Amino acid sequence: MRVQEWYGWHFPELKALITDNQAYTRTVLTLGNRVNAATTDLSEVLPEEVEAEVKEAAEISMGTEVCVHLFVLILGCCSLFCCCCGGGVGAVLGVMCSCL
């Protein structure tokens, strides 16, 4: 999945923690930049124990910073995937704007 490849540059540890494509995409869409992990509630997307692991991994991630243009592309791909899987377009666009 292209999202995993692109977002993997920023937060490579996430792929090992979340193997389900839909959960991965919803996590990326909700989280945005990994620096948001400590303050982002992922409880609607992930089980509690996985959420804790994601937040822990984000703090020590070896990933690189990415430009806002790449984030727009990644979040756009995530929103399309979520819409195809039954997510609401309005909610997805609202989350995208808050992640940047």
N, C-alpha and C positions, 0 to 999 in steps of 0.2 A: 504494500500500500504506500503510495507516494507521501502521504502525511507522515507516516512513521520514518521514512527516509529523511524528509526535510526537517521535521521537528527533532529527529534524532541528533542532528548537529547541535541543537540547543540543549536537549535533555536526553542523552542517550540511555540513561538508566531506566527510563520509563517503559521502554519496550519489554524489558525483562520482567517488570512488575505487573504489566497489564498485557495479556496476550490476546484478549478478545478485541477485534477491530472496532466494534461499536463502542465498547467501554473506553478504549484508547482515544477514539475520536471525540467522544463527549468529554473526556477528561481534558484533552488539549483545548477544546472549545471553552470549557469552564475556567481552566487555569490560565491560559494564555502564556505569558512570560513566567518562567519557573520561579522568579523572585516573588511572585504573588502567592506561592504555595502556603506560606505560614498563615496568611490571612484569608485564604479562599476556602469556603465550605464545599467539600467534595462529597458530602454524605448522600446526596441525591444521585450521584453517579457511581460511587464505589462503596464497597463494604468498609466498615470502620477500620479493620486491621490493614487493608490495602491502602486506605487513605493515609493512615499513619506512616506506612512505608514510603509512600510517594512523597509526603512532606519531608520525611527524613532524608530521602535521596536527593530531593531538590536542594537542600541546604549544602550538600557536599558534591554536587554534580560536577563532572569534568567537562560538561558541554560548553560551547562557545556562545558568546552573545550574537544575536542575529539582528539585522536591520528591520525597521518597521515594515518595509515593503515585503520582506519575506514572511513576516507575521501575518500581514493582510492576505497573502497568497495561501498560507497554511490554514488560517481561520476560514477563508473562503471555501477551500476544499472540504474542511470539516463541516461547514454549514450545509453544503450540497449533500454530503453523505448523510447528515442527520435528517435533512428534509426527505431524502429518498427512503430513509428508515422510519419515517413516521413522526419526526420532530416538527414542531411548528416553526414556520418561517419567521414570524415576529419575535418569538423568544430567542431564536438563534441569532438574529441580527442584533438584538439588544445585548446579548452576551458578548458578541464579537466586539461591539463598540466599547464595552467596559474592560475588555482584556488588553486593549492597546494602551 
